[in-house]
């Protein structure tokens, strides 16, 4: 079976938004390595009134947690939340109206899921991104991954012409991909190889990397050599952390509104990203991290 991420052209009408080899270490094994949430969100506006949430490492058991950055480098945090749309419940605060293939209008609610959750064919997803420690310009690159381990050509899926004025990031600024009212749909694709996952690479650069004149209405193809050069030059050691008790939580009204145009910045009392990538990088280097969205059996 082959798959691809397909961007739905029509936006949702909003009523109120690692690979598979990683192992989540249990709380009993890793409580001493848990990090309080305020460590990751200290650059957001305002101090929290009371925050008890914690993040725990998601890591290969053979990979040690990095506690102190080497000389000449600093920690930098990138926050990611994968939202899966499910049929709305009466108790949900945030609901979206989606037109189905048979012209019915249905109510759906985004809920948090772990990044390594298999995505069924037909599922709708959205990504939330926050640069928790640095300001800059966000680029998101999409590639197909095949069963033989190879990857396809890189495509820039964010920014586009429409989002070219909105791809600047800073702590507290939430960006949704493809948009605050859009979503991707997992569906089959034609290919000579078995397509098993999508690899999304996030780049936060202190200055623009791509001339805005090159951007198209949707995705544009990038040179493979250029993307590989960026990864070789800027990829850094990282540790990934998962928010305790976050997976399965429905989107809040604050999160829904935070990704809109001219929205206020999130403060330290507002909802947290589900996953934090803590990178060790030089202070002025772009930040680069990737996630792997793997496919599972068919579903809704």
Secondary structure, DSSP 8 states (H G I E B T S, - for coil): ---EEEE-SS--EE-----TT--B--HHHHGGG-EEHHHHSTTSBS--S----EEEEE--TTS----S--TT-EEEEEEEEEEEEEE--TT-S--EEEE-TTS-EEEEEEEEE-TTS-B-TT-EEEEEEEESS--EEEEEEEEEEETTS-B---EEEES-TTTTTS-EE-TT--EEES-SS--EEEE----SS-EEEEEEEEEEESS-SS-GGG--SS-EE--HHHHHHHHHHH---EEEEEETTTTT-B--HHHHHHTSTT----BTTS---SEEEEEEE-TTS-EEEEEEEEB-S---
